């Protein structure tokens, strides 16, 4: 999936076989270290903790709920206001009834309002302040069994998170043991290839001497040369296979993957 694969090339560079301290560790120690550093296990543990808290939160809905409230309000307007009254000169009185038996009218004085502009806005805010407060208690009884169902769902989610966490632990353990076994096997294969190369090189040197003095034919000499070249190739293959697998083992041990 390289974008410019035409320009891709491999550096012809000889890497030394790394002496990794992780090869001296036990699989148990590597697994314990992997549990401390691997992100996927930390995520599974965090999800498990969240699911456990969700169960507690869902159960809290069974408890009575007490709520308190407080409201503050005020207002202001720009309409004219009444600041006083004066007698109505044109219509000074009005009849509001009569006296029984005598028929005398009962009068009351009439007044006219004295209007002025609106009061200053901050004065209105101060004069029109209002407060309200109270308490509300909610006691769950049945609630259509919604609370109970929510608790059961959260328990199921918690069990799923436990299984997912256990599965992550098993996957990590399997991967660590496979990586450890592969690294040990790759090291043994590399050491065996080195011994085989030394033997093939010595056999090739003897064959070269015999062929030079004429006591070995060209076919046998070519066979010895082919075995020697194959041993060189096998040593390179096992060498880089071991380098790769030991780096993978270091990855689980929390060592960054680098090539020196």
PyMOL commands that set and color helices and strands:
alter all, ss='L'
color gray80, all
select helices_A, chain A and resi 5-7+21-24+27-37+39-60+121-127+143-213+218-252
alter helices_A, ss='H'
color red, helices_A
select strands_A, chain A and resi 65-73+81-87+93-98+105-109+111-116+130-138
alter strands_A, ss='S'
color yellow, strands_A
deselect
rebuild
show_as cartoon
